[in-house]
């Protein structure tokens, strides 16, 4: 069964993912973080401001979390995530991601599940959850998430391509 699953994953065309990043679609990689721990970049003032004191919109905070995660600054990403709505599926997805990258796989899976309860179409949460399954050696569960990504309209996205590649190679993404 494992051989069949792996051969199926290899047979799927691998999309180029070098220029793609952590969003659900075909996005470019985020910029390098500009600010220190606990700060976010305010495009209007072109300065770093304390996240806790900011009135920045959730999308700006989310962009900062993506930048920090891409840079491997997971603890710093958690500081910003703490300032975001805890019932937002994107927040939960990134909480899962940073916990998984910090070695807290069980807690990460809990966050992914919560994100999917709120938004079953969150293909990024499904991709990251599937990559967690790959890391744990559970290829069948990872394939289930790959099928779910496609069923929820995620064909052709970074989320699908990165999980498909992780299943085929055993290597997951750090962004």
Secondary structure as a PSIPRED ss2 file (coil, helix, strand):
# PSIPRED VFORMAT (PSIPRED V4.0)

   1 X C   1.000  0.000  0.000
   2 X H   0.000  1.000  0.000
   3 X H   0.000  1.000  0.000
   4 X H   0.000  1.000  0.000
   5 X H   0.000  1.000  0.000
   6 X H   0.000  1.000  0.000
   7 X H   0.000  1.000  0.000
   8 X H   0.000  1.000  0.000
   9 X H   0.000  1.000  0.000
  10 X H   0.000  1.000  0.000
  11 X H   0.000  1.000  0.000
  12 X C   1.000  0.000  0.000
  13 X C   1.000  0.000  0.000
  14 X C   1.000  0.000  0.000
  15 X C   1.000  0.000  0.000
  16 X C   1.000  0.000  0.000
  17 X C   1.000  0.000  0.000
  18 X C   1.000  0.000  0.000
  19 X C   1.000  0.000  0.000
  20 X C   1.000  0.000  0.000
  21 X C   1.000  0.000  0.000
  22 X C   1.000  0.000  0.000
  23 X C   1.000  0.000  0.000
  24 X C   1.000  0.000  0.000
  25 X C   1.000  0.000  0.000
  26 X C   1.000  0.000  0.000
  27 X C   1.000  0.000  0.000
  28 X C   1.000  0.000  0.000
  29 X C   1.000  0.000  0.000
  30 X C   1.000  0.000  0.000
  31 X C   1.000  0.000  0.000
  32 X C   1.000  0.000  0.000
  33 X C   1.000  0.000  0.000
  34 X C   1.000  0.000  0.000
  35 X C   1.000  0.000  0.000
  36 X C   1.000  0.000  0.000
  37 X C   1.000  0.000  0.000
  38 X C   1.000  0.000  0.000
  39 X E   0.000  0.000  1.000
  40 X E   0.000  0.000  1.000
  41 X E   0.000  0.000  1.000
  42 X E   0.000  0.000  1.000
  43 X C   1.000  0.000  0.000
  44 X C   1.000  0.000  0.000
  45 X C   1.000  0.000  0.000
  46 X C   1.000  0.000  0.000
  47 X E   0.000  0.000  1.000
  48 X E   0.000  0.000  1.000
  49 X E   0.000  0.000  1.000
  50 X E   0.000  0.000  1.000
  51 X H   0.000  1.000  0.000
  52 X H   0.000  1.000  0.000
  53 X H   0.000  1.000  0.000
  54 X C   1.000  0.000  0.000
  55 X C   1.000  0.000  0.000
  56 X C   1.000  0.000  0.000
  57 X C   1.000  0.000  0.000
  58 X H   0.000  1.000  0.000
  59 X H   0.000  1.000  0.000
  60 X H   0.000  1.000  0.000
  61 X H   0.000  1.000  0.000
  62 X H   0.000  1.000  0.000
  63 X H   0.000  1.000  0.000
  64 X H   0.000  1.000  0.000
  65 X H   0.000  1.000  0.000
  66 X H   0.000  1.000  0.000
  67 X H   0.000  1.000  0.000
  68 X H   0.000  1.000  0.000
  69 X H   0.000  1.000  0.000
  70 X H   0.000  1.000  0.000
  71 X C   1.000  0.000  0.000
  72 X C   1.000  0.000  0.000
  73 X C   1.000  0.000  0.000
  74 X H   0.000  1.000  0.000
  75 X H   0.000  1.000  0.000
  76 X H   0.000  1.000  0.000
  77 X H   0.000  1.000  0.000
  78 X H   0.000  1.000  0.000
  79 X H   0.000  1.000  0.000
  80 X H   0.000  1.000  0.000
  81 X H   0.000  1.000  0.000
  82 X C   1.000  0.000  0.000
  83 X C   1.000  0.000  0.000
  84 X C   1.000  0.000  0.000
  85 X C   1.000  0.000  0.000
  86 X C   1.000  0.000  0.000
  87 X C   1.000  0.000  0.000
  88 X C   1.000  0.000  0.000
  89 X H   0.000  1.000  0.000
  90 X H   0.000  1.000  0.000
  91 X H   0.000  1.000  0.000
  92 X H   0.000  1.000  0.000
  93 X H   0.000  1.000  0.000
  94 X H   0.000  1.000  0.000
  95 X H   0.000  1.000  0.000
  96 X H   0.000  1.000  0.000
  97 X H   0.000  1.000  0.000
  98 X H   0.000  1.000  0.000
  99 X H   0.000  1.000  0.000
 100 X H   0.000  1.000  0.000
 101 X H   0.000  1.000  0.000
 102 X C   1.000  0.000  0.000
 103 X C   1.000  0.000  0.000
 104 X C   1.000  0.000  0.000
 105 X H   0.000  1.000  0.000
 106 X H   0.000  1.000  0.000
 107 X H   0.000  1.000  0.000
 108 X H   0.000  1.000  0.000
 109 X H   0.000  1.000  0.000
 110 X H   0.000  1.000  0.000
 111 X H   0.000  1.000  0.000
 112 X H   0.000  1.000  0.000
 113 X H   0.000  1.000  0.000
 114 X H   0.000  1.000  0.000
 115 X H   0.000  1.000  0.000
 116 X H   0.000  1.000  0.000
 117 X H   0.000  1.000  0.000
 118 X H   0.000  1.000  0.000
 119 X C   1.000  0.000  0.000
 120 X C   1.000  0.000  0.000
 121 X C   1.000  0.000  0.000
 122 X C   1.000  0.000  0.000
 123 X H   0.000  1.000  0.000
 124 X H   0.000  1.000  0.000
 125 X H   0.000  1.000  0.000
 126 X H   0.000  1.000  0.000
 127 X H   0.000  1.000  0.000
 128 X H   0.000  1.000  0.000
 129 X H   0.000  1.000  0.000
 130 X H   0.000  1.000  0.000
 131 X H   0.000  1.000  0.000
 132 X H   0.000  1.000  0.000
 133 X H   0.000  1.000  0.000
 134 X H   0.000  1.000  0.000
 135 X H   0.000  1.000  0.000
 136 X C   1.000  0.000  0.000
 137 X C   1.000  0.000  0.000
 138 X C   1.000  0.000  0.000
 139 X H   0.000  1.000  0.000
 140 X H   0.000  1.000  0.000
 141 X H   0.000  1.000  0.000
 142 X H   0.000  1.000  0.000
 143 X H   0.000  1.000  0.000
 144 X H   0.000  1.000  0.000
 145 X H   0.000  1.000  0.000
 146 X H   0.000  1.000  0.000
 147 X H   0.000  1.000  0.000
 148 X H   0.000  1.000  0.000
 149 X H   0.000  1.000  0.000
 150 X H   0.000  1.000  0.000
 151 X H   0.000  1.000  0.000
 152 X C   1.000  0.000  0.000
 153 X C   1.000  0.000  0.000
 154 X C   1.000  0.000  0.000
 155 X C   1.000  0.000  0.000
 156 X C   1.000  0.000  0.000
 157 X C   1.000  0.000  0.000
 158 X H   0.000  1.000  0.000
 159 X H   0.000  1.000  0.000
 160 X H   0.000  1.000  0.000
 161 X H   0.000  1.000  0.000
 162 X H   0.000  1.000  0.000
 163 X H   0.000  1.000  0.000
 164 X H   0.000  1.000  0.000
 165 X H   0.000  1.000  0.000
 166 X H   0.000  1.000  0.000
 167 X H   0.000  1.000  0.000
 168 X H   0.000  1.000  0.000
 169 X H   0.000  1.000  0.000
 170 X C   1.000  0.000  0.000
 171 X C   1.000  0.000  0.000
 172 X C   1.000  0.000  0.000
 173 X C   1.000  0.000  0.000
 174 X C   1.000  0.000  0.000
 175 X C   1.000  0.000  0.000
